[in-house]
């Protein structure tokens, strides 16, 4: 009985979300649509990093490098021939890429596979390290990728970046990719591989003594995480319309790490919720950077005040929710209904009294 009820509630919720996305697609302006798209893209990126760090326990800081590979690969394959000639005015683009134009979906998929391959090449040697050493190694690899992009003038246009990238990413692409990522992560974490990832996170020695191949599962988690990071990078590049190496600095990795820590390390639901909260809150607080007129006094704007207040709010949340908003818990209809019924009981007693 409860299973049927939960299935019906899930279907109704999905229809409501689909209706909201449809309404937003036809009524929201470009600014609001970009924020919603960023929420979905950061959901994909947060889930990809949570798989590596939250579920497998690998403290990797190389996500910005994977995003850069995905963004540049998708952009170069979808950029029209004429715009490629305009972008590469200092040095001409290499011949195989000069006349290649792919549709968005094959380009995005190729970007993910290319990033997964690079993730495998990086993970094979780096994942023999642990803890802080692994973090430093992956951070170094991410910076190496960025430097290669800067110097590969005939492939990436160097420090000038790429402009005029087709704005293909819309609500259907971003939220559709986010939905596929969520479903894939749910099935993966609930499979034998997911249980092996969690066992490695909790205790590597105990996991190995139970017959779990540490190297195999670590590389698998790292490669899958890199794949979805490349997909997220491709969506981001075709959403912004312009990319350059400065966009993929360590700060971008820190923003993704912030999302999974705030939502809950090892929680899919927490990552989704946190991606929306962090993205929307960062935009809502932009008024703090500008002058505020209260009628009787004008408070001058201070550049960067938005991030100061945002950081203070995050510190307060972390103090009260030490394991994130969701901890390691996931959304459950039964738990939600029990919570709502527990709130109703005191109200009934007050009415009766």
Protein Blocks (a to p, Z undefined) as FASTA:
>chain_A
ZZmmmmmmmmmmmmmmmmmmmmmmmmmcfklmmmmmmmmmmmmmmmmmmmmmmmnopacf
klmmmmmmmmmmmmmmmpcfklmmmmmmmbccdfklmmgccdfklmmmmmmmmmmmmmmm
mmmmmmmpghjlmmmmmmmmmmmmmmmmmmmmmlnopmnopehiacfbcfklmmmmmmmm
mmmmmmmmmmmklmmmmmmmmommlmmmnopafklmmmmmmmmmmmmmmmmmmmmmmmno
pacfklmgmklmmmmmmmmmmnoghiaklmmmmmmmmmmmmmmmmmmmpccdehjaccdd
dehklmmmmmmmmmmmmmmmmnojnlmaccdfklmmmmmmmmmmmmmmmmmZZ
